[in-house]
Amino acid sequence: MKKVFILSKRNIALLGLGTVGKVVYEEINNNVSYVLVKDITKKRNIQLSEKIITNDFQEIIQDKNIDIVIELIGGENPAYNYIKKSIKANKNVITANKEVMGKHGKELLNLAEKNNVFLLYEASVAGGIPIISPLVNDLSANEFSSIRGIINGTTNYILTKMSNQKLELSDVLKEAQDLGYAEADPTSDIDGFDAQYKISILSRIAFKSDVSIDQIYVEGISSIKSKDFGYASELGYTIKLLATASINQDKNLLVKVHPALIPNHVPMSSVNGVLNAVEIKGDLVGTLWFQGAGAGAKATASSVLSDLIKIQNTEKKIDINRKNTYEITSMSSHICQYYLRLNVSDKPGVLAGIAMEFGKKNISISSVLQKDLHDDGSADLVIMTYPSLERDMQASIKQIKNLDTVFNIKGMIRVESYK
């Protein structure tokens, strides 16, 4: 039997009729007065009255009977402009737009508070996984020390396939695009920007701090090779694109996105395919784990509709735009172990030279693997360090690159600590 959403009146404007928009419309069509699309003449595989379809946003703004706008266009513009104008017109807004909320969340939330309307965006992070609402409501008594998550399904699918089938990124990317997991232009996913927007949103809520996009360290997965998974496995790890926000040793907030070696014994290492997972640590509740479908039309629509029900059933506007409580620190202050894969000369003294450069910055080597002797007389050297300061590691890498015995540093991956 089909679910029926019993809403109070026909007061909704839906912006966008893509894969998510169609699912949302099919669930609440009796309450939708406008559907905004770019091309009103386009044939669509959905029953849609010509009376409600429009390509003129001003119709929606000028209609005083519309008090809820659901934005599912995606991208920064014109979505940002539509959301802002809707709030100024005293209309509640629901959005799944991580880019807009990551870049303009502070401004829009302030504007929503000023105009006494809702701006809800559960679907902007982790698809159907409820994470924003628990942070705002159920866990609001907690002080959080960290959030870390696999919050981009595209990269997680790619890395999983690379690990399991010993494939390179370029081969898996094409498959992901054919399956609809990756966009024609995959830059936002592959380079980590999608995860950057999402961790910005979560940081704002959990740490009561406005983290601008340019304060988040971002590194994508383009340098990861299939052989890195084999070497990581020998050392007891797998590789994931991890987004984290955590309070460091100086009580400052560090927010970052980068590939990370995850120990095989922790749950995060087993989050595979297009699944997402978010782990949060609170002072009262301890560690909580959220896992599920991080993308997909139905999963995302689930979060959109949950926000809609919340607006229908709640009179009080929820304030989730709190004052800053943490200073944002840079990546240079981060401390962790490091995995390095180098192409070096296959002769004595290579490791000693590298260790000498590390020693100048008080970096110690934890373990070494010498692998894959090549025909040109070079070999792969895999080094794991003990925990070191990021700025010291970067300085050492610059010096090691200048050694005659080191042909290239093929990869450097940070190790996530779960102690």
C-alpha positions in Angstrom: 0.0 0.0 0.0 1.3 3.5 -0.9 2.1 5.8 1.9 0.0 8.9 2.2 1.5 12.2 3.5 -1.4 14.1 5.2 -0.3 17.7 5.0 -2.2 20.7 6.1 -2.7 22.5 2.8 -1.6 22.9 -0.8 1.3 25.3 0.1 4.5 23.8 -1.4 6.7 24.8 -4.3 9.1 22.3 -5.6 12.3 23.6 -7.3 13.7 20.9 -9.6 12.3 17.7 -10.9 15.4 15.5 -11.2 15.7 12.0 -9.7 15.2 13.2 -6.1 12.5 15.8 -7.1 10.4 13.1 -8.9 10.4 10.9 -5.8 9.4 13.8 -3.5 6.7 15.0 -5.9 5.2 11.5 -6.2 4.8 11.4 -2.4 3.3 14.9 -1.9 1.9 15.9 -5.3 -1.5 16.8 -3.8 0.1 19.5 -1.8 2.3 21.0 -4.5 1.2 24.2 -6.2 4.3 24.8 -8.3 7.0 22.8 -9.8 9.9 24.9 -11.1 11.8 23.5 -14.1 14.2 24.9 -16.6 12.3 23.6 -19.7 8.5 23.4 -19.4 8.2 21.7 -22.8 10.4 18.7 -21.9 8.6 15.4 -21.8 8.8 13.7 -18.4 8.1 10.2 -17.3 5.8 11.5 -14.5 2.2 12.6 -14.3 2.3 16.3 -13.9 -0.4 18.9 -14.4 0.4 21.7 -16.8 -1.2 24.1 -14.3 1.5 23.7 -11.7 4.6 23.6 -13.9 6.6 26.8 -14.3 10.0 28.2 -15.3 9.3 31.6 -13.6 10.6 31.7 -10.0 8.9 35.0 -9.4 5.5 33.3 -9.6 6.4 31.4 -6.5 7.9 34.3 -4.6 4.8 36.5 -5.3 2.3 33.8 -4.3 1.5 34.4 -0.6 -0.1 31.0 -0.2 3.2 29.3 -0.7 5.0 29.0 2.6 7.3 26.0 2.0 9.9 25.9 -0.8 11.7 22.6 -1.4 15.0 23.3 -3.4 16.3 20.2 -5.2 18.1 21.9 -8.1 21.6 21.3 -6.9 24.7 23.4 -7.5 25.5 26.8 -6.2 23.6 29.0 -8.6 20.7 29.7 -9.1 19.9 27.6 -6.0 21.5 30.0 -3.6 19.6 32.9 -5.0 16.3 31.0 -4.9 16.8 30.0 -1.3 17.8 33.5 -0.2 14.8 35.1 -2.0 12.4 32.5 -0.5 13.6 33.2 3.0 13.3 37.0 2.5 9.7 36.4 1.3 9.1 34.6 4.7 8.8 31.1 3.2 10.2 28.1 4.9 12.9 26.3 2.9 14.0 22.7 2.7 17.1 21.9 0.7 19.4 19.0 -0.1 22.1 21.4 -1.4 25.4 20.7 0.4 27.3 23.2 -1.8 25.0 26.1 -0.9 24.9 25.2 2.8 28.6 24.6 2.9 29.5 27.9 1.4 26.6 30.1 2.5 25.1 28.3 5.5 26.0 31.0 8.0 24.4 33.8 6.0 21.2 31.8 5.2 20.7 30.5 8.7 21.0 34.0 10.1 18.5 35.3 7.5 16.1 32.5 8.3 16.3 33.3 12.0 15.7 37.0 11.3 12.6 36.2 9.2 11.4 33.5 11.7 11.2 30.7 9.2 12.7 27.2 8.9 15.8 26.4 6.9 16.2 22.7 7.1 18.8 20.6 5.2 19.0 17.1 6.6 19.4 15.7 3.0 22.5 17.8 2.4 24.7 15.4 4.3 24.8 11.6 4.0 21.6 11.2 2.0 19.0 9.2 4.0 21.1 8.9 7.1 19.6 11.1 9.9 22.6 12.9 11.3 21.8 16.7 11.3 18.6 16.3 13.3 20.2 14.1 16.0 23.0 16.6 16.4 20.6 19.5 16.7 18.0 17.8 18.9 18.7 14.5 20.6 22.4 15.0 21.3 22.3 18.7 22.0 23.4 18.2 25.7 26.7 16.8 24.5 30.1 18.5 23.9 31.6 16.7 20.9 35.3 15.9 20.5 35.2 14.5 17.0 33.2 13.7 13.9 34.6 11.5 11.2 32.9 10.0 8.3 32.8 8.5 4.9 30.4 10.9 3.4 31.0 10.6 -0.4 29.5 7.5 -1.9 31.2 7.9 -5.3 34.8 7.9 -3.9 33.9 5.1 -1.5 32.6 3.0 -4.4 35.8 3.7 -6.4 38.1 2.9 -3.5 36.3 -0.3 -2.6 36.5 -1.5 -6.2 40.2 -0.6 -6.4 40.9 -2.5 -3.2 38.8 -5.6 -4.1 39.7 -6.0 -7.8 43.1 -4.4 -8.0 41.9 -1.8 -10.5 43.2 1.7 -11.1 41.0 4.8 -10.5 40.5 5.6 -14.1 39.0 2.2 -14.9 36.7 2.2 -11.9 35.6 5.9 -12.5 34.2 5.0 -16.0 32.3 2.1 -14.5 30.9 4.4 -11.7 29.8 6.9 -14.3 28.1 4.2 -16.4 26.2 3.1 -13.3 25.2 6.6 -12.4 27.3 6.8 -9.2 29.6 9.4 -10.6 28.8 12.6 -12.6 30.1 13.2 -16.1 32.4 15.8 -14.4 33.6 13.9 -11.3 35.8 16.7 -10.0 33.7 17.5 -6.9 33.8 13.9 -5.7 37.3 12.9 -6.8 39.0 16.0 -5.5 37.2 15.9 -2.2 35.0 19.1 -2.6 31.7 17.3 -2.0 33.0 15.9 1.3 34.4 19.4 2.1 30.9 21.0 1.9 29.4 18.3 4.0 31.9 18.3 6.8 31.6 22.1 6.9 27.9 21.7 7.6 28.4 19.1 10.3 31.2 21.1 11.9 28.9 24.2 12.1 26.3 22.2 14.1 28.4 19.9 16.3 31.1 22.4 17.3 28.9 25.6 17.2 31.5 27.1 14.9 31.3 28.6 11.5 33.9 26.8 9.4 34.4 28.4 6.0 35.3 26.3 3.1 38.8 27.8 2.8 39.6 26.7 6.4 39.1 23.1 5.5 42.1 21.1 4.3 41.1 19.1 1.2 43.0 16.3 -0.6 41.3 14.0 -3.1 41.9 10.4 -4.2 43.6 10.9 -7.5 47.1 9.9 -6.3 45.9 6.6 -4.8 47.0 3.5 -6.8 45.9 -0.1 -6.6 49.2 -1.2 -5.2 48.7 1.1 -2.2 45.8 -1.1 -1.1 48.1 -4.2 -1.2 50.8 -2.5 0.8 48.3 -1.1 3.3 46.7 -4.5 3.8 50.1 -6.0 4.7 50.4 -3.3 7.3 46.8 -4.0 8.7 44.9 -1.2 7.0 42.6 -0.2 4.2 42.2 3.2 2.5 39.1 5.5 2.6 38.4 9.1 1.9 37.8 10.4 5.3 36.2 13.7 6.4 37.0 14.7 10.0 36.4 17.5 12.4 38.1 17.2 15.8 39.3 19.1 18.7 43.1 18.9 18.8 45.6 18.9 21.6 45.5 22.7 21.8 41.7 22.7 22.1 41.3 24.1 18.6 39.1 22.7 15.8 40.8 21.0 12.9 38.6 20.2 9.9 40.0 18.2 7.0 39.2 15.8 4.1 41.8 13.4 2.8 42.5 9.7 2.0 43.4 7.9 5.2 44.7 4.5 6.2 42.0 2.9 8.4 42.9 0.0 10.7 41.2 -3.2 9.6 39.7 -3.9 13.0 37.5 -0.7 13.2 34.0 -0.6 11.7 34.8 2.3 9.4 37.1 0.0 7.4 34.2 -2.2 6.4 32.0 0.6 5.0 32.1 -0.4 1.4 30.5 0.5 -2.0 28.2 3.6 -2.0 27.4 3.4 1.7 28.1 6.3 4.0 29.0 6.3 7.7 29.4 9.0 10.3 31.0 8.4 13.7 30.5 11.0 16.5 32.0 11.3 20.0 30.2 13.1 22.7 31.2 13.6 26.3 27.9 12.1 27.6 26.8 9.7 25.0 30.3 8.3 24.0 30.7 7.0 20.5 27.7 6.8 18.2 27.7 5.3 14.7 25.4 6.1 11.8 25.5 4.1 8.6 23.4 3.7 5.6 22.6 4.9 2.1 24.4 8.1 1.6 23.0 8.9 -1.8 20.2 7.8 -4.2 16.8 9.3 -5.0 14.8 7.5 -2.3 17.3 7.9 0.5 17.7 11.6 -0.2 13.9 12.0 -0.5 13.5 10.3 2.8 15.4 13.1 4.5 13.6 15.8 2.5 10.2 14.5 3.5 11.3 14.1 7.2 12.1 17.8 7.2 8.8 18.6 5.6 6.9 16.7 8.3 9.0 18.6 10.9 7.9 21.9 9.5 4.3 20.8 9.5 4.4 19.6 13.0 6.6 22.2 14.7 5.8 25.8 15.6 9.1 26.7 17.2 11.9 27.5 14.8 15.1 25.6 15.7 18.2 27.6 16.1 21.2 25.7 14.9 23.3 28.7 14.0 25.2 29.2 17.3 28.1 31.5 18.2 31.6 30.4 17.6 33.2 28.5 20.5 36.3 27.1 18.8 39.2 28.6 16.9 39.8 26.9 13.6 43.4 25.7 13.2 45.4 24.7 10.1 46.5 21.4 8.9 50.1 22.1 9.8 49.3 21.4 13.5 48.0 17.9 12.8 49.8 15.0 14.4 49.5 11.5 13.0 51.4 8.5 11.5 52.3 8.6 7.8 52.5 6.1 5.1 54.9 6.9 2.3 55.5 5.0 -1.0 58.8 6.0 -2.7 60.5 4.9 -5.8 64.2 4.6 -4.9 67.5 3.2 -6.1 68.0 -0.4 -5.2 71.3 -0.1 -3.4 72.6 0.1 0.1 72.3 3.3 2.2 69.0 4.5 0.7 67.0 4.0 3.9 69.8 5.5 6.0 69.7 8.7 4.0 65.9 9.0 4.3 66.1 8.2 8.1 68.7 11.0 8.5 66.4 13.6 6.9 63.5 12.4 9.1 65.7 12.6 12.1 66.4 16.2 11.5 62.7 16.8 12.3 62.5 14.2 15.1 60.5 11.8 12.9 61.0 8.1 13.6 60.3 5.2 11.3 57.9 2.6 12.5 58.2 0.0 9.8 59.6 -0.5 6.3 58.5 -2.7 3.3 60.8 -3.0 0.2 58.7 -4.2 -2.7 58.6 -4.5 -6.5 62.1 -4.4 -7.9 61.9 -2.8 -11.3 63.9 -3.4 -14.5 65.5 0.1 -14.3 67.2 -0.7 -11.0 64.6 1.0 -8.8 62.3 -0.4 -6.1 59.2 0.5 -4.2 60.0 1.5 -0.6 57.0 1.7 1.8 57.7 3.5 5.1 55.4 3.9 8.1 56.4 6.6 10.6 55.5 7.1 14.2 53.2 10.0 15.0 54.7 13.3 13.7 53.7 16.9 13.2 52.3 17.7 9.7 54.6 20.7 9.1 57.6 18.6 10.0 56.6 15.8 7.7 56.1 18.2 4.8 59.5 19.8 5.4 61.1 16.4 5.5 59.4 15.3 2.3 60.9 18.4 0.5 64.4 17.4 1.5 63.9 13.7 0.8 62.9 14.5 -2.8 66.3 16.1 -3.3 68.2 12.9 -2.4 70.0 11.3 -5.3 68.8 7.9 -4.3 65.1 8.9 -4.2 63.6 9.1 -7.7 60.1 10.0 -6.6 57.7 10.1 -3.7 54.7 8.3 -5.3 52.3 8.7 -2.4 51.8 10.0 1.1 48.7 8.9 3.1 47.9 9.9 6.6 47.0 7.2 9.2 43.8 7.7 11.2 44.3 7.0 14.9 41.6 5.1 16.8 43.3 4.9 20.2 
